[in-house]
Amino acid sequence: MAAGDLIRKDAWTLAVACSDPATPTKGAPVRFGYFTGVALTAEGDGGNSATQTSVDFGPNVWDLSVKAVDGSGNAAVAVGDPIFYVDADTPKLSKKASGYLFGHALETITSGETDVIKVLKSPVIGSGAYGSGGVDSTQLATGSVVASKLSATLGKGFIPLDINTVRLIGSNVIQNTSEGGLLDGNTAPILLRGKSATAQALRIVWSASVSAEVQFAPVPKPPDLDGAAALTVHLMLAKDTNTDNTVTVDIQVFDGVGDTECGAATAALAAATLAEYSASVSAGDLGDHPGFLNISLVPGTHTTDAIYLYAAWIEYTRA
């Protein structure tokens, strides 16, 4: 024989050493690893070795004993319900999804009763709801899914930064405004809402020549943050005109208490229209959870244009 040779076609009846029960009997449900079937012979009969049983793995319809219970207690069996094989139970078949998927009921049973009904033995494998499209702990070992196996989207964490939380900073302290340093229409910069019918978004506005620092509320690190990977702060920014087309916004990032600044400036705001700008914290500059980040924004010199900040967020790599 060579690789690629067809050994047997339509091999749904096989002689195997069953995993359960210990001594299979003819006409009874059995399990072989994740496969389930019905014994066509008693163990050792029909020309099989002493430890093997001929098993029909389906697809076929059998009259079999089924109990109308599920994992929570008594539960009626309806036509089409999935039927599972449970090693420790008598009879082996029921609606307990903690077992191995066996097939589907073709007749009904009153809740709590045990009856012989027609069951479609499907050629499926798996425990729990696996054969119905799910995966449970039998197939998926604890800790077996790691961030490196996730798609680019699922492997990326997201933390929103609320522009309503920023405080006005001057000389490294919160400014003593009547608002406690929170921005409103009387501060510089200001927090306002667009007035037109089509532009009612909240935004922070640094008027021309205003470059005051603002700081977000502390950002607790999520448990899945990979502190050894790069982290990026994103800003949605615009300007009222495009005269100061080399101005940047310095995104200052400090890790916890006592850290040195590890952020960076955005690219130049080279257009007046709303666009996404970002700056990264290099891999290795941050530690893992637990901890927190302190994030401030300082616009560069802009003598003509007003700068608008509409939204901000962090994207990070999941550990």
C-alpha positions in Angstrom: 0.0 0.0 0.0 1.1 3.6 -0.7 -0.1 7.0 0.5 -3.2 8.0 -1.3 -4.5 4.4 -1.8 -8.2 4.0 -1.1 -8.5 1.3 1.6 -12.3 1.1 2.0 -15.3 3.0 0.6 -18.4 3.8 2.7 -16.6 2.6 5.8 -19.4 3.4 8.3 -19.3 -0.1 9.7 -16.1 -0.9 11.4 -14.7 -3.4 14.0 -13.3 -1.3 16.8 -12.3 -1.6 20.5 -15.1 0.5 22.0 -14.3 3.2 24.6 -17.7 2.7 26.3 -19.3 0.5 27.6 -16.7 -1.9 28.9 -18.5 -4.9 27.3 -20.6 -3.8 24.3 -23.7 -5.8 23.5 -25.5 -6.3 20.2 -28.0 -3.6 19.4 -26.8 -1.2 22.1 -25.4 2.3 21.7 -21.6 2.5 22.0 -18.8 5.1 21.9 -15.5 4.9 20.2 -13.4 8.0 21.1 -15.5 10.9 19.9 -17.5 8.7 17.5 -20.8 7.1 18.6 -22.7 4.2 17.0 -24.7 1.1 17.5 -23.1 -2.4 18.1 -23.9 -4.8 15.4 -22.3 -7.7 17.4 -21.4 -8.4 21.0 -17.8 -7.8 21.8 -15.6 -10.6 20.4 -18.4 -12.0 18.2 -18.8 -12.1 14.5 -15.3 -13.1 13.8 -13.9 -10.1 15.7 -11.0 -10.3 18.1 -11.8 -10.6 21.8 -11.7 -6.8 22.3 -13.4 -5.6 19.2 -17.1 -5.0 18.3 -18.6 -4.4 14.8 -20.2 -0.9 15.0 -22.6 1.0 12.7 -21.5 4.6 12.8 -24.4 5.7 10.6 -26.2 7.2 8.8 -29.1 4.8 9.7 -32.3 4.9 11.7 -32.4 2.7 14.9 -35.0 1.9 17.5 -33.2 2.8 20.7 -34.0 3.5 24.4 -33.9 7.2 25.2 -34.6 9.1 28.4 -36.4 12.5 28.2 -34.0 14.5 30.4 -31.4 17.2 29.7 -28.7 18.8 31.8 -31.2 20.7 34.0 -33.6 17.8 34.6 -36.7 16.4 33.0 -37.2 17.6 29.4 -39.5 16.3 26.7 -38.0 14.9 23.5 -39.4 16.5 20.3 -38.9 15.3 16.8 -35.5 16.7 15.6 -34.0 17.1 19.0 -30.3 16.3 19.2 -29.7 13.1 21.2 -26.4 12.6 23.2 -24.5 9.6 24.5 -23.5 9.9 28.2 -21.1 7.2 29.5 -22.4 7.2 33.1 -26.2 7.1 32.4 -28.7 4.2 31.9 -29.9 4.4 29.3 -27.0 6.0 27.5 -29.1 8.3 25.3 -30.8 11.5 26.4 -30.8 15.3 25.7 -27.8 15.9 28.0 -25.6 18.1 25.9 -22.6 17.3 28.2 -22.4 14.0 26.4 -21.3 13.0 22.9 -23.6 13.8 20.1 -25.3 10.6 18.8 -28.0 11.7 16.4 -31.5 13.1 16.3 -34.9 12.0 17.6 -37.5 11.0 15.0 -40.3 10.5 17.6 -41.4 12.2 20.8 -41.1 11.2 24.5 -42.9 12.7 27.5 -40.8 14.7 29.9 -39.0 12.5 32.4 -40.0 9.2 30.7 -37.8 6.6 29.1 -39.0 5.0 25.8 -37.8 3.2 22.7 -38.0 5.6 19.8 -36.6 5.9 16.3 -33.3 7.8 16.3 -31.4 8.9 13.2 -27.8 7.9 13.9 -25.9 10.7 12.1 -22.3 10.2 11.0 -21.1 12.9 13.4 -18.4 13.1 16.0 -17.9 15.3 19.1 -19.0 15.9 22.6 -21.4 18.5 23.9 -22.9 20.7 21.2 -19.8 20.1 19.0 -21.7 18.1 16.4 -24.4 20.9 16.3 -21.7 23.5 15.4 -20.3 24.4 18.8 -17.1 23.5 20.6 -16.9 22.7 24.3 -14.1 22.0 26.8 -13.6 18.4 25.6 -12.3 19.6 22.2 -10.8 22.8 23.4 -8.3 22.5 26.2 -8.1 25.2 28.8 -5.7 28.0 27.7 -5.3 26.4 24.2 -6.5 29.6 22.4 -3.7 32.2 22.6 -3.7 35.8 21.1 -1.2 34.8 18.4 -3.9 32.5 16.9 -6.5 35.2 16.7 -7.3 37.2 13.6 -5.8 40.7 13.3 -9.1 42.2 14.4 -9.7 39.9 17.4 -6.1 40.2 18.5 -6.5 43.9 18.8 -7.8 45.5 22.0 -9.7 48.8 22.1 -10.0 51.5 24.8 -12.1 54.6 24.2 -10.9 57.9 25.5 -13.7 60.2 26.5 -13.1 63.8 25.5 -15.5 64.9 28.2 -13.0 63.8 30.9 -10.1 66.0 29.9 -8.7 68.5 32.4 -7.0 71.7 31.5 -3.3 71.5 32.6 -0.9 74.4 33.2 2.6 74.2 34.8 1.9 70.5 35.4 -1.2 71.2 37.6 -5.0 71.2 36.9 -6.0 74.8 36.3 -8.1 76.5 38.9 -11.1 77.3 36.8 -14.6 77.4 38.2 -15.2 74.1 36.4 -12.4 72.4 38.3 -10.3 72.2 35.2 -13.0 70.6 33.1 -13.5 72.1 29.7 -16.5 74.1 28.7 -17.4 77.2 26.7 -15.4 79.5 29.1 -12.0 77.7 29.0 -9.2 77.7 26.5 -9.4 75.3 24.8 -13.1 75.0 24.9 -15.6 72.0 24.7 -18.6 72.8 22.5 -21.1 71.2 20.2 -21.4 72.1 16.6 -24.4 74.3 16.0 -25.5 73.4 12.4 -28.2 70.8 11.7 -25.6 68.5 10.2 -22.6 69.1 12.5 -23.7 68.6 16.1 -20.8 66.6 17.3 -19.0 67.4 20.5 -15.4 68.6 20.0 -12.5 70.2 21.9 -11.4 73.4 20.1 -8.0 74.9 20.4 -8.4 78.4 18.9 -5.6 80.0 16.9 -2.5 80.4 19.1 -4.0 78.3 22.0 -1.8 75.3 22.7 -2.7 74.5 26.3 -2.2 71.0 27.5 -5.2 68.8 28.3 -5.2 65.4 30.1 -7.6 62.5 29.9 -8.8 60.6 33.0 -6.4 57.8 34.0 -6.7 54.7 31.8 -6.6 51.4 33.7 -4.7 48.7 31.8 -7.0 45.8 30.7 -6.0 42.3 31.8 -5.3 41.2 28.2 -2.9 44.1 27.4 0.5 42.9 26.1 2.8 45.4 27.7 5.7 44.1 25.6 4.0 45.1 22.4 3.5 48.5 20.8 0.4 50.6 21.7 -1.2 53.3 19.5 -3.2 56.3 20.5 -5.6 57.5 17.8 -7.2 61.0 17.4 -9.9 62.2 15.1 -8.8 65.8 14.3 -9.7 68.6 11.9 -8.9 72.3 11.4 -11.0 75.3 10.4 -8.6 76.2 7.6 -5.3 74.8 6.3 -2.9 77.6 6.9 -0.8 76.0 9.7 -0.3 72.9 7.6 2.8 71.6 9.5 1.3 71.7 13.0 1.3 68.4 15.0 -0.4 67.3 18.2 2.0 65.8 20.8 0.5 62.7 22.4 2.2 62.4 25.8 2.0 59.0 27.5 3.2 58.1 31.0 3.0 54.6 32.5 1.7 54.8 36.1 3.7 56.9 38.5 7.4 57.7 38.1 7.7 56.8 34.4 9.3 59.0 31.7 7.2 60.3 28.8 7.0 57.6 26.1 4.5 59.0 23.6 5.1 60.8 20.3 3.7 63.5 18.0 1.2 62.9 15.3 1.9 63.5 11.7 1.4 67.0 10.5 -2.3 68.1 10.2 -1.9 68.8 6.5 -5.6 69.1 5.7 -8.5 70.9 7.2 -10.9 68.0 6.8 -11.6 65.5 9.6 -9.1 62.7 9.6 -7.5 60.0 11.8 -4.1 60.7 13.3 -2.1 58.5 15.6 1.1 58.1 17.6 2.6 54.9 18.9 4.3 53.9 22.2 7.2 51.6 21.3 7.2 47.9 22.2 8.7 47.4 25.6 7.9 50.9 26.9 4.9 49.8 28.9 4.3 47.1 31.5 1.5 44.6 31.7 -1.8 44.7 33.7 -2.3 45.8 36.5 -1.5 49.5 36.0 -2.7 52.6 34.4 -1.8 55.1 31.7 -1.7 58.9 31.8 -2.4 60.6 28.4 -2.1 64.2 27.6 -2.4 66.2 24.4 -0.4 69.3 23.5 -0.9 71.0 20.1 2.1 72.5 18.4 2.2 76.2 17.5 -0.7 77.2 15.3 -1.1 80.9 14.9 -4.0 80.9 12.3 -5.9 77.6 12.4 -8.2 76.4 15.1 -7.7 72.7 15.9 -10.7 70.4 16.6 -10.6 67.1 18.5 -13.7 64.9 18.0 -12.7 61.5 19.4 -9.8 59.5 20.8 -9.0 55.9 21.5 -6.3 53.4 22.2 -5.5 50.2 20.2 -3.3 47.6 21.8 -2.1 44.0 21.2 -3.9 41.3 23.3 -1.6 39.1 25.4 
